[in-house]
Structure formats: structure tokens, C-alpha cells
Amino acid sequence: MNEEIRKAVRFFTEETRIMDGLAVSCGWDKRRAAAWDGREIGERTVYDLASVTKIFTGICLMKLWETGQLDPFRRVAWYCPEFSRLGTVTVEQLMGFQVQIQTPERIDRQKNRQDALACLRKAEVSGPAGKRAYSDIPAMVLKYVVQQASGMEMMDCVRELVLRPAGMVETWAGVPEERTGDCLLYGKEYRIEGENRICRADLRRGIPHDPKAAVIQGSSGDLCGHAGLFSTMRDMERLAEALLEGSILSAESLRRLAVNRTGRKRPDGSYTQYLGYCCYLKHPDQYFSEIPAGMSRSAFGIGGFTGNHFSVDPERKRWTIFLGNRVRDRLTVLIPPKGKTRTDYGLNEDGTGEIRWMDGTLLPSSVDYVHQKDAHLHDVIEKVLGGMQP
């Protein structure tokens, strides 16, 4: 275990209690360094990857493109007529978040899987990509494009095109019964959204935390495109290494995946999100960047709501992975009503601190935890990676 990384991890698990548990790994060439701390965190821990699942969807699409099985410039409806309301929208536009699409109702508020899928099939264009172009819905639709282009179910395609070439043996949409006990327990999650106080108490081991994946995928193993994969740290390291070695995608496909499709400077001087195909790219303002400052502009990555991060830099041959639990018995979201700020709730301006819930429970806050990563994890990892190189 790397002591420099372990000390950084403890900022999250002990000093601020942002995370219930966290594991961090980084690598350069064939060298790796890792550390972890917190409840239920160890070498066999199984993590809910949440939105990091989108990277797998993106890789499958790129591989199908690479092999000629997919023409991304065809309309989505050409592959999947059930999405006729998307009109002339192409697969490539969805891959790059270049249009905003939405469903008539919230998918996670549907009564069952059938109603949720019916709702998804009614997705339609709501406008061009805005300041925040990132969305779950494109990847949810792209799952069905992957299936039509490959002739396989989504999880079978992921297994064939990603897991097998990378040597990944502990990544599942349906966690085997004998490994369910290794899955992190997300317990209760608390949110404040305006005047509403919400407690999610239905979170179970091996069921996706993401509410849309929970209603559609549940325990069925029928992988969604936006969330729903579970994996271990070692398997995610194998994925990063395989991407850098070219075992999954060609160098040209990696380059194409990481081309900015949405980022631009706005008249007021701010920037829109910088997104590639099913991933984040380096942002001009590091505060808004999912990609570590020490990585090049060829890097790509993504985060997951449950406390995850995955990024790869093909140019500098390095990667970083964070897998953890920022959900269990924590305040994860705080959207104050008009006229109030975080400090009115007893939190610090950066979202850290504790809050007293209505029943008297004192909850640590993981609000905006992503903005703590640069100073307290990425900087340390950059130093560790620097020590690996000649």
C-alpha cells in the first residue's frame, strides 16, 4: 500500500468523512501504486461503477465503428425504429452529447421496468447541446444501438469487446450471489432539493444505486447503457492497462474518442462542458474538469455518483482510478432554496461538514466532493506518478 496515497485517502474517510470508504490507484507504463481506507474496503470489494459504465458503452461503440459493424453517421432510428421520435438525430450526435434529448416523464418515477422502457422510447430532441450537455439519456438509448449493431445483448457485447480482451474477470451487471457480500452497502442516502428533504432507504447490495438503472436493470443483469456495472479495483486497473496497450481499441479510435464535441467559450467568458464520445475531456477551467491537471489534452475519463473516477491518458501513458462510497448515511445533494446558501445549513462553503437531519441524525456531507479531488488526491497522485518515471 502506498503511504502517500493512503494519507490522501484519509482526508476523505477520516478528516472530513466525505466518504464512507475510498480506494485509489494510479499507474504509469507497467507500474502501479494504490491505497484504500474505510468500511468494507479491501482487495475483494465490489463497487457500483454508476456513470463510469458509460465508458464501457463508448468503448463498445468505438470498437463496432472500428470493425465496420457500426456507421455512427446513420440515424439512431435506422438502427432502432422504436426511437422514431429522435428523427434525424445520428448515433454520432448521441455519442458526443451534441443534442439534448429528454423523455416526457422521469424514467425513475415509473412504476416498473416496462413503463420505464416505454418512457425511454418516447425520448425526443429538446434542443442543441447547452452549457451542461452531459446527460444519461443518450447512453441509455445507445445501448440499443450497440445491441442492433453487434447482434448481442449489451452485457454480452461488453464481455466480448471489453472484458475478455482486457482480462477482466470481476466485472458484472448481475453480481454473482457468492460475491454480493463483497458489494459496498450504500445504506441510506439523504438529499435536500429546495424545500424538499429526501431519504432513499431502499439501497441494496448488488442493485444499481442509479434510480433509472434500478428500475430498468434491477437484479436482472440486463445492463443499461448509462449505469449498472459493478467491478473491483483490480479489474478497473486491467481496463486502464489494456486501453493503453491497445488491446481493446486502436490508437486512432482512442484519439477519435477523445476529440472535443461540445466545449466552447461563451459570450460571458464561461465555457460549456468539454465532452468526447461518452466521456469527459480536459476543461479549460480546472475547477470544472473531471480530468486531472497533470494529464494531457488527449486524456479522457468520467466520474460516477457513488464516488468513482476513471481517467486514462494515452499520450502520457498514465491512468487514475478512484472507487468509493460517498452515499452511505451521508448528505449527497444540497440545492438550497432561493435566498439560502450552504452555510445556512451549517456546512462549509465547499460543501464539507455535517448537518442535522429532521430525526436528529448527524450526517457527514459529501456535497460537491468532486471539487476536493484536485487538491487532496490528484496532486498527490501526480507526485507518485512522477516518482515512477525515470
PAGULUM-781148 format. One record per residue: x, y, z of N, C-alpha, C in turn; residue in three letters. Coordinates in steps of 0.1 Angstrom, whole numbers, plus 5000, padded with zeros to 4 digits. Atoms other than C-alpha are relative to their C-alpha. Layout:
! residues N
XYZXYZXYZALA/...
! end
This chain:
! residues 390
500849885000500050005000500950125000MET/499249885001501450344990499650105011ASN/500349924988501650565022499650144996GLU/500449875004501450895003498550014996GLU/501450015004498250794987499049975011ILE/500950034988496850645019499750125008ARG/500249874992497350975037499050094993LYS/500949925007495551155010498549945001ALA/501350064999492650905011499450035013VAL/500549984987492350955048499450145002ARG/500649875000491551325042498549984997PHE/501450025004488251195027499349915010PHE/500750104992487550905050500050035015THR/499849984986488751035084499950155004GLU/500049854996489451415084498750074997GLU/501249935004486351535065498849905001THR/501050105000484351205065499150024988ARG/500749995013483251295029499649864995ILE/500250135005483550925021499949905011MET/500050114990482550615040501249914997ASP/498850085003485350435022500550044986GLY/499449965012487750504993501249924997LEU/498750075005490350314972500550084988ALA/499449925011492750494949501149924994VAL/498950075007495050354923500550094988SER/499549925012497250514896501249914994CYS/499050075006499750384871500650074988GLY/499349955012502350464845500849884995TRP/499350115006503650214820499549875007ASP/500450124993503649884839500050015015LYS/499949984985503950034874498750055005ARG/501249974994501150074898500250045015ARG/500049974986500550234932498650025005ALA/501450004995497450204954499950015015ALA/500250004986495950264988498550015002ALA/501449994997492550245005499850025015TRP/500449984986490750325037498550005001ASP/501449994998487350295052499249875002GLY/500850124998484450055059499949924987ARG/500350105011484149745037501050024988GLU/499149985011487149855015501249905002ILE/498850105000489749585006500249964986GLY/499650055013491149394977498949934993GLU/501150075006487949204971498750094998ARG/501249925001485549494973499450024986THR/500749985013482949524945499350145001VAL/500549865000482049884936498950024989TYR/501049965009478950024919500750114991ASP/499249905009480650204889499150124997LEU/500949895004477550424883500350054986ALA/499849955013478250654854501349964993SER/498850055006481650514848499649894990VAL/500650105010479550244829500050064986THR/500049935013479350504801501349984992LYS/498750025007483050444793499949864993ILE/500150135007482250084785499050004988PHE/500949985011479350184763500850074988THR/499249935010481650424745501049924993GLY/499050095006484350164740499449904991ILE/500750095009481849924725499750074987CYS/500349935012480650184701501250034991LEU/498849975007484150274691500649874993MET/499650135005485049904686499249964988LYS/500950045011482049844664500250094988LEU/499749915011482850154644501349964993TRP/498750045005486450034641500049884991GLU/500150135007485449694628499050014988THR/500949985011482849834604498649955002GLY/501350054997479849694622499050115003GLN/500849884996478550044631500450124991LEU/499849875007478150354609499450115009ASP/500549914990477850624636499350124993PRO/500649885006476650884610498649964994PHE/501450045003473350684604499250055011ARG/501049964990470250794622499949895011ARG/500350094989469550634656498849914996VAL/501250075004466150534642500249904989ALA/499750105011467750354613500449865007TRP/499650124992469250104639498849965009TYR/501150034990466350134664498850084996CYS/501249935004463050224648499150055012PRO/500849974988461450234683500350145005GLU/499749864996463250574688499750094989PHE/500449925011461450734659499950155003SER/500249864996460851054679501350084999ARG/498849945001464551124676500350064986LEU/499949945013464051204639501349974993GLY/498750015008467351274621501250005009THR/498850014991469551254652500849884997VAL/499150125003472551034644500649945013THR/499350074989474350784666501250095005VAL/498849924996477451004665499650125008GLU/500549894992475451304678499849965014GLN/500350054986474351104708501349965007LEU/498750044994477850964714500750125005MET/499349874996479151324716499250105007GLY/500849914992476351474736499650134992PHE/500149885008475751714707498650054999GLN/501449964999471951734711499549965014VAL/500750034988469851744742498749924997GLN/501250085001467251474744499449985014ILE/500650034987464651414771498849924998GLN/501250095000461751184780498950095005THR/501149924996458251314786499850005015PRO/500150014986458351194822501449955006GLU/498850054994461151104846500049845000ARG/499950145001462250744840500049935014ILE/499950064987463050684876498750015009ASP/501349994992459450764887499049914994ARG/501050105006457850494865499849885010GLN/500450114991456150204883500849884999LYS/499450135003458049924867500950014988ASN/499150005011460649824841499350034987ARG/500749995012458049804813499650154997GLN/500449865002456750154819501350094998ASP/498849925002460350294822500549994986ALA/499550025013461350144789499150074990LEU/501049935008458150274773500350155000ALA/499749854999459050624786501350034993CYS/498749985007462650594773499850004985LEU/500250015014461350504738499350134995ARG/500649875004459550844738500950115000LYS/499049905000462751034740500050084988ALA/500049915012462851334717501050125003GLU/499049895000465151634709499350125007VAL/500549884993464751924733500850134997SER/499249895004467452144718501449964997GLY/498650035002471152174709500749995014PRO/499250014988473852104735500250135006ALA/499949874992473852374762501350005008GLY/498949994992476252474788500449875007LYS/499850134994475752144806499449904990ARG/500550095011475551894777499949865005ALA/499950134995476251584798498649955005TYR/501350064996473151354803500149854999SER/500150145000472250994810499349944988ASP/500950055010469650964783500749954987ILE/499350055013471950944752500649865002PRO/499450134998473850644767498949895002ALA/501150104998470550474777499549964986MET/500550035014469450494740501149934993VAL/498950075007472850394727500249865003LEU/500050144997472650064745499349924989LYS/500850085010470049954719500750014986TYR/499250005013472250074690501149905001VAL/498950104998475149864704499449864997VAL/500550135002472849564705499649974986GLN/500350035014471549604670501249994991GLN/498850005009474949674655500949875003ALA/499250124996476649384674499349874998SER/500750125000473849134673500049925013GLY/499850064987474449074710499250085011MET/500549924989472849174743501150095005GLU/499049904996474549474759501149945008MET/499050064991476349274786500949904993MET/499250095008477449014762501050074991ASP/499149915009478949284739501150055009CYS/499049954991480749444769501049895003VAL/499250124997482049094778501049974989ARG/499250055011483249014743501050114995GLU/499249905005484649354733500950075010LEU/499249924990486049494766500649905010VAL/499550084989486249244794501049894996LEU/499150115004487748944776501450054995ARG/498649955005490549144757500850065012PRO/499249944989491449324790500349905011ALA/499850104989491449004811499250045013GLY/500849964988488749144834499049895004MET/500850124996487148864854499150035012VAL/500949964989485349064882499250124997GLU/500949895004483049294863498749944995THR/501350065003479349224861498950115000TRP/501349924999475849374855499249935011ALA/500750084989474449094877501149945009GLY/498950054991476849034906499749865004VAL/500250134996477248664913499649995015PRO/500550014986475448554945501149995010GLU/498950014991478748454961500850125002GLU/499349874999480148804956499150115005ARG/500949894995477149004967500450065013THR/499549954987478549035002501250084999GLY/498849915002481649204987499650134995ASP/500549875005479449484973499950105011CYS/500249904990479549804991498550025004LEU/501449974995476449885012499950155000LEU/500249865001475150225003499050065011TYR/500849964988472750235033498950104997GLY/500949895003470650555034500750114994LYS/499449885006471250855012499050115002GLU/500849884997470051205021500250114990TYR/499949895010469251494998499150125005ARG/500949884998467951855002500050074986ILE/500349945013466451984970499050115002GLU/500949894997464952324976499349985014GLY/500750024987462252285003499849855003GLU/500250144998462251904999501249935006ASN/499050084994464151675021499749854997ARG/500250135005464651325007500949905006ILE/499150114995465951005022499749874992CYS/500150125007466550705000500549885009ARG/499650114991466450395022499949864994ALA/500250135006465950124996501249954992ASP/498850035007469550084986500549865005LEU/499650144996470649714985501349964993ARG/498850045006473849544978499849934986ARG/500150075013474349444941498950064991GLY/501049935008471449674929500550134996ILE/499449875004472549984909499450115009PRO/500549894993472350294930499250104991HIS/500749915009471350494900498549974999ASP/501450044999467550514902499449964987PRO/500550045013466950484864500549854997LYS/499550135002469150174863499449905010ALA/500650084990467550044894498649954996ALA/501450045004464050044879500149914987VAL/500050075013465149914844500949875002ILE/499150114999468049684853499849915012GLN/500250074988467549594889500949895002GLY/499250124998468849244896500049914988SER/500250085012468149124861501349974993SER/498750015008471749164847499950054986GLY/500249935013470249344817500650145000ASP/499349884998472849614816499450124992LEU/500349875006471849974810501250064993CYS/498849945007474050194788500750115008GLY/499549884992474550474814500549975013HIS/499650044986475050294847499649855001ALA/500450134997474749944862501149905001GLY/498950094998478149784861500650005014LEU/499350014987479949654892501349944997PHE/498750055003483649594893500950025013SER/499049994990486749564915501150094995THR/498949915004489749794916501049934990MET/499050075009492049524900499449994986ARG/500650015013489649484871500150144993ASP/500049875006489449854865501550044997MET/498649995003493249864866500349934987GLU/499850085013493249594839499450084988ARG/500649925011490949814818500950114996LEU/499149895003493250114820501249954993ALA/498750055006496349904812499749954986GLU/500350055014494549734782499850124990ALA/500249885009493450074768501450064996LEU/498749945003497050204770500849914991LEU/499350105008498449884755499449984986GLU/500650025012496049894726499349864998GLY/500750135000494449554735498650004997SER/501449995002490949684731499750094988ILE/500349915011490949984707501350044994LEU/498849955007493450114682500350145005SER/499649874996495350434688499150114993ALA/500849915007493250604662498650015006GLU/501350004994490050504679500050085013SER/499849934987491350634713500150154997LEU/499949865003492250964696498750064996ARG/501349965005488850994679499050015012ARG/500950004988487050914712500250135008LEU/499649894992488851204729500150134993ALA/500149875006488051484705498950085006VAL/501049914995486151774719498850014991ASN/501249995009482551764706499050115005ARG/501049904994480752024729500650135006THR/499449894992483252254746500350134991GLY/499849875006483352624736499950115010ARG/500149894992483752964751498850084997LYS/501349935002480553154757500250155001ARG/499949855000479953534753500450065013PRO/499749954987480153584790501449965006ASP/498650054996483653424792500049875006GLY/500050144995482553094807500149904989SER/499950105010482852764790498949905002TYR/500950125000480452484781500849885004THR/499350124996481352134792500849944988GLN/499250065011484151964772499849845001TYR/500350145000482951614762500449944987LEU/499750085012484051344738498949904998GLY/501050105001482351024730499849925013TYR/500350074987480650904762501050035011CYS/498949974990483351074783500250155001CYS/499649864998484651394797501450024995TYR/498649965005487751574783500550115009LEU/499449904991490051824799499350144997LYS/500749885000488352154806501050125002HIS/499149894999490052494802500150065015PRO/500149964986488952574838500149885009ASP/499850134993490452304860498949975011GLN/501050024990487752354886498849924995TYR/501150075006485252214862500549874992PHE/499450115008487551944848499949875008SER/500050134994486951574855501449944998GLU/498750055003490451514841501150075009ILE/499049944992493451564864500950104993PRO/499249905006495651864858501249954993ALA/498750055005498751654852499849924987GLY/500250085012497151474822500050094988MET/499949935012497451584786498650024994SER/501349985006494651704763499549884992ARG/500450135006494551354749499349915009SER/500650084990493151224781498550005000ALA/501550014999489551114787499749935013PHE/500450064988487651004817498650035004GLY/501349984995484451004837499949985015ILE/500350024986483051014872498749925002GLY/501250064996480350824890499450055013GLY/500649934989477850954915500449935013PHE/499750074988478650684941501450035006THR/498749964994482150824945501249954991GLY/499050065009484150704914500650104990ASN/499449925010486550844889500949904992HIS/499150095009488350674859500550104989PHE/499549915011490750864836501349934994SER/498950065008493350754810500650104991VAL/499349905009495950954792500949924991ASP/499250085009497250774761501350064996PRO/498849935004499851044754501149985010GLU/499050024989501551024788500049875006ARG/500050144996500750654793499749995015LYS/500350014986499150704827498549995002ARG/501450014996495850644845499850025015TRP/500449984986494050724877498649945002THR/501350064997491150544894499750025015ILE/500649994986489050624925498849925000PHE/501250084998486450384937499650015015LEU/500449984985484450454969498550015002GLY/501449994996481250524987499850135007ASN/500349864994480150884993498550015003ARG/501550004998476450774997499649965014VAL/500550064988476150575029499950095011ARG/500449914989474450775056500750144999ASP/499449865003475551105040499050094992ARG/500749915008474051415026500850014987LEU/499350015013474951384989499750124991THR/500449895009473051674973499350115009VAL/500749884994472152024986499850114990LEU/500449895009470352264964499150105008ILE/500749924991469352544987498950084993PRO/501149925006466052734981500650144998PRO/499649865003466353094968500250085013LYS/499849914988467953324993500949935011GLY/499250084990469853045012501349954994LYS/498850065004473352915010500449885008THR/499550124992475252605023500250035014ARG/499749964987476352795053498850015009THR/501249994992472752845064499649865005ASP/500250134995472652465068501149955009TYR/498950044991475752455089501249944993GLY/498950065007478052335061501050114997LEU/499049915005481252495049499750044985ASN/500349965013481152685016500449904989GLU/499650105009482952394999499249885000ASP/500950114999480252155009500349905011GLY/499650104989482151975037499350045013THR/500649974987480851955072499049905004GLY/501050094995477951795090498650085001GLU/501449944999474151865090499149915009ILE/501050074991471451765115498749984992ARG/501250045007468651575098498750025009TRP/501349984992464951605109499849915012MET/500250094989465151305131501150015011ASP/498949984991468251435149501349944996GLY/498850065004470751225130501050104994THR/499049915005474051405124500749934988LEU/499550065012475151345088501250074994LEU/498949945007478551405072499550044986PRO/500449965014478251585038501149964990SER/499150025012479751475005499650094988SER/500549915010478151764986501250064993VAL/498949945009480451874957501449945004ASP/498850074997483051614968501050014989TYR/499150015012484451614932501050125000VAL/499149885000485951964938501149995010HIS/498950024990488151824966501149924994GLN/499050105005489951584943501350064995LYS/498749945005492451814927501050025011ASP/499049964989494051944959500449885008ALA/499750104990493751634980500249864995HIS/499650135006494151344956500850014987LEU/499349995013495251454921501450055001HIS/498749954998498151654933501049895006ASP/499250114994499451364954500349894990VAL/499850115010498951114926501050054989ILE/499149955010500851344902501549995006GLU/498750024993503751334927500549854999LYS/499750145000503550954930500449954985VAL/499750045014503450914892501350054995LEU/498749945003506351144888501249925005GLY/499050084994508350924911500249864993GLY/499950125008507650624888500850014988MET/499349985012509250774858501550045001GLN/498649984999512950794850500350155000PRO/
! end
